[in-house]
Amino acid sequence: MIDSKEINKFAFPLVLTNIGQVIIGQIALHFAVNNSSIALSGISIIQNLLFAFGGLLGAFSLSFNIKSSKAYSNRQTNRFDDLLKSNLTLDLIIGVAFAVFVIIFGNVILKQLYGFKGQLLSLSTIYLVFMSPYIGLTLLNFSLTNLLRVQKKTKPIMWVGLISSLIDVVLNYVLVPQIGIKGAAISTIVSLAFISLSYLFMVYPMILKALSITSTTKFELITFGIPLVGQEILESVLFIMVFDIYAVISQLLSIVSVPSFVYSTTVSIYLPEAEKIGEVNVFLKNIFKNS
């Protein structure tokens, strides 16, 4: 039986990680802007833009999360490896394509879409270009995090997440006074790279095994993820657009929504197991009660 104690043991480190990262992220933002209103405007808007794209493109990683969790629970090893390789391939393609797009068209997007000009346009373009690996690293981390989740290893996720956030703060404190807004972008990318390398060290045997087989489920992940993209547009992208000028309210709401988000990801991990033992209703009741 999947009881509340087991669910909370799985979810609590993830809740703590998300809340800690939001709080520490605000501290990092304080050092990143270095008392510059121009830097604050540029960084805040670009971060929201990247978060929006990360959520949209992350829908395909969520489709991997759902399908791979079921395959892992049902001990469908070959299918799990196929899904993993397909998803990593999609992460690479999307990440590289986004980085190239940002480097080439970043200035035009900021100028035409947001109306940036002068120093704000110049600084923001530099920040966006340095942040070009963001989507690729974020998607990779989504995928690697799921490999730990299916093994119900959430404590490593907590420690890696919190340490990476502290690295972000320290690097902002050191680099921003020296090289300005470039330092803020480098700090973020280094902290994300730390997460990627840490997770890769933990799950590399699973990845090496998956890379040795033929990938056949890329289209399946894309078609399953398209409706999730639509949901993400309605739930998150419009939310960001509406609350973009209310930064404090937005951050408070993001903290409040963390438990619901974490417990929703718990469903994809435990639901296949609950289906196998015929306790879906009891499991969902526990999820709703705890979240």
C-alpha positions in Angstrom: 0.0 0.0 0.0 1.3 3.5 -0.9 0.5 5.4 2.3 0.8 9.1 3.1 4.1 8.5 4.9 5.8 7.1 1.8 4.3 9.9 -0.4 5.6 12.6 2.0 9.0 11.0 2.3 9.3 11.2 -1.5 7.8 14.7 -1.9 9.2 16.6 1.1 12.8 17.0 -0.2 11.4 18.3 -3.5 9.2 20.8 -1.8 12.1 22.0 0.3 14.3 22.2 -2.8 11.9 24.3 -4.7 11.1 26.7 -1.9 14.8 27.1 -1.1 15.7 27.7 -4.7 13.1 30.5 -5.0 14.3 32.2 -1.8 18.0 31.9 -2.7 17.2 32.9 -6.2 15.9 36.2 -4.9 19.2 36.7 -3.0 21.1 35.9 -6.2 19.0 38.4 -8.1 19.9 41.1 -5.5 23.6 40.6 -6.2 23.0 40.2 -10.0 21.4 43.6 -10.5 24.1 45.4 -8.4 21.7 48.3 -7.5 21.1 48.9 -11.2 17.5 49.5 -12.3 18.5 48.9 -15.9 20.0 45.5 -15.0 17.0 44.7 -12.9 14.6 45.4 -15.8 16.7 43.4 -18.3 17.4 40.4 -16.1 13.8 40.1 -14.7 12.1 40.2 -18.1 14.6 37.8 -19.8 14.3 35.4 -16.9 10.5 35.4 -17.2 10.9 34.9 -21.0 13.3 31.9 -20.4 11.0 30.5 -17.7 8.1 30.6 -20.2 10.1 28.9 -22.9 11.5 26.4 -20.4 7.9 25.5 -19.3 6.7 25.2 -22.9 9.6 23.0 -24.1 9.7 21.2 -20.8 6.3 19.7 -21.7 8.1 17.2 -23.8 10.3 16.2 -20.8 7.1 15.9 -18.8 5.8 13.4 -21.5 9.0 11.5 -20.9 8.4 11.7 -17.2 4.9 10.1 -17.5 5.8 7.4 -20.0 9.1 6.4 -18.5 7.7 6.2 -15.0 5.1 3.7 -16.2 7.7 1.7 -18.2 10.0 1.6 -15.2 7.2 0.5 -12.8 6.2 -2.2 -15.2 9.8 -3.3 -15.6 9.7 -2.6 -19.4 13.5 -2.1 -19.6 13.9 -1.9 -23.3 11.0 0.7 -23.6 12.4 2.7 -20.7 15.9 2.8 -22.4 14.3 3.8 -25.7 12.3 6.6 -24.1 15.4 7.8 -22.3 17.6 8.0 -25.4 14.8 9.6 -27.4 14.2 12.2 -24.8 17.9 13.0 -24.4 18.1 13.4 -28.2 15.1 15.8 -28.2 16.8 17.8 -25.3 19.9 18.1 -27.4 18.1 19.2 -30.6 15.9 21.7 -28.8 18.7 23.1 -26.6 21.1 23.7 -29.6 18.3 25.1 -31.8 17.2 27.5 -29.0 20.8 28.7 -28.3 21.4 29.4 -32.0 18.1 31.2 -32.4 18.8 33.4 -29.3 22.3 34.3 -30.5 21.1 35.3 -33.9 17.7 36.9 -33.2 18.0 37.8 -29.5 18.6 41.5 -30.2 15.7 41.7 -32.6 13.3 40.0 -30.1 14.2 42.3 -27.3 13.9 45.4 -29.6 10.7 44.5 -31.4 8.8 42.5 -28.8 9.7 44.4 -25.6 10.7 47.7 -27.1 14.1 47.8 -25.5 16.5 50.5 -26.7 19.8 52.2 -25.8 21.7 50.9 -22.8 18.9 48.6 -21.7 18.9 46.9 -25.2 22.6 46.5 -25.2 22.9 45.0 -21.7 19.9 42.8 -22.1 21.2 41.4 -25.4 24.5 40.5 -23.8 22.7 38.8 -20.9 20.4 36.9 -23.2 23.3 35.7 -25.4 25.3 34.5 -22.4 22.1 32.7 -21.2 21.6 30.9 -24.5 22.6 27.5 -23.0 19.8 27.9 -20.4 17.1 25.9 -22.2 19.3 23.0 -23.1 20.7 22.6 -19.6 17.2 23.0 -18.1 15.7 20.3 -20.3 18.6 18.0 -19.5 18.1 18.6 -15.8 14.4 17.8 -16.1 15.2 14.5 -17.7 18.0 13.6 -15.3 15.8 14.6 -12.3 13.2 12.1 -13.5 15.8 9.3 -13.6 16.3 9.9 -9.9 12.6 10.2 -9.2 11.7 6.9 -10.7 14.3 5.4 -8.4 12.6 7.4 -5.6 15.9 9.2 -4.8 14.7 12.7 -4.0 17.2 13.6 -1.2 20.1 13.9 -3.8 17.8 16.3 -5.8 17.4 18.4 -2.7 21.1 18.7 -1.8 22.2 19.3 -5.4 19.5 21.9 -5.9 20.3 23.8 -2.8 24.1 23.7 -3.3 23.7 24.9 -6.9 21.6 27.9 -5.7 24.3 28.8 -3.2 26.9 28.6 -6.0 24.7 31.0 -8.0 24.6 33.5 -5.1 28.4 33.3 -4.4 29.3 33.7 -8.1 26.9 36.6 -8.5 28.5 38.3 -5.5 32.0 37.8 -6.9 31.5 38.2 -10.7 28.9 41.0 -11.0 31.0 43.7 -9.5 33.9 42.7 -11.9 32.1 42.0 -15.2 28.6 43.3 -14.7 25.6 41.6 -16.2 27.8 39.0 -17.9 28.6 37.8 -14.4 24.9 37.3 -13.6 24.4 35.1 -16.7 27.6 33.1 -16.1 26.6 32.5 -12.5 23.2 31.0 -13.6 24.8 28.8 -16.3 27.5 27.5 -14.0 25.0 26.6 -11.4 22.8 24.8 -14.0 25.9 23.0 -15.3 26.8 21.9 -11.7 23.3 20.3 -11.5 23.7 18.6 -14.8 27.2 17.2 -13.9 26.0 16.1 -10.5 23.0 14.2 -11.8 25.1 12.7 -14.7 27.5 11.3 -12.1 24.6 9.7 -10.2 22.8 8.1 -13.2 25.4 7.7 -15.9 25.1 3.8 -15.9 21.4 4.2 -17.0 22.4 6.7 -19.7 25.2 4.6 -21.1 22.9 1.6 -21.3 20.2 3.7 -23.1 22.7 5.2 -25.6 23.6 1.7 -26.9 20.1 1.1 -28.3 18.2 2.5 -31.2 15.9 5.5 -30.5 12.4 5.0 -31.9 10.0 7.0 -29.6 10.9 10.6 -30.4 7.7 11.1 -32.3 5.7 9.5 -29.6 7.1 11.9 -27.0 6.4 14.9 -29.3 2.8 14.0 -30.0 2.1 13.2 -26.4 3.7 16.5 -25.3 1.8 18.8 -27.7 -1.4 18.9 -25.5 0.8 19.5 -22.5 2.4 22.5 -24.3 -1.1 23.9 -24.8 -1.9 23.4 -21.1 1.4 25.1 -20.2 0.5 28.1 -22.4 -2.8 28.5 -20.6 -1.5 28.0 -17.1 2.0 29.4 -16.9 2.8 31.6 -19.9 -0.3 33.7 -19.5 0.3 33.9 -15.8 3.8 35.3 -16.4 2.4 37.9 -18.8 -0.3 39.0 -16.4 1.9 39.2 -13.3 5.2 40.3 -14.9 4.9 43.8 -13.3 4.1 42.4 -9.9 7.4 40.7 -9.2 6.9 40.3 -5.5 3.4 38.9 -5.8 4.6 36.5 -8.5 7.4 35.2 -6.3 5.0 34.7 -3.3 2.5 32.9 -5.5 5.3 30.7 -6.9 6.3 29.7 -3.4 2.7 28.9 -2.4 2.2 26.8 -5.5 5.3 24.6 -4.9 3.6 21.9 -2.8 0.8 21.4 -5.4 3.4 21.2 -8.2 5.6 18.7 -6.4 2.7 16.4 -5.5 1.5 16.5 -9.1 4.8 15.2 -10.2 4.6 12.5 -7.5 1.5 11.2 -9.3 3.4 10.2 -12.4 5.9 8.2 -10.3 3.5 6.3 -8.0 0.4 6.0 -10.2 1.6 3.1 -12.3 2.5 1.2 -9.0 -1.0 2.0 -7.6 -2.6 0.7 -10.8 -0.7 -2.6 -10.5 -1.9 -3.2 -6.9 -5.4 -1.9 -7.6 -5.3 1.1 -5.2 -5.6 4.0 -7.5 -8.5 5.6 -5.6 -6.7 5.3 -2.3 -3.5 6.7 -3.7 -5.2 9.7 -5.3 -7.1 10.4 -2.1 -3.8 10.5 -0.2 -2.2 12.8 -2.9 -5.1 15.3 -2.6 -5.0 15.2 1.2 -1.3 15.8 1.4 -1.0 18.5 -1.3 
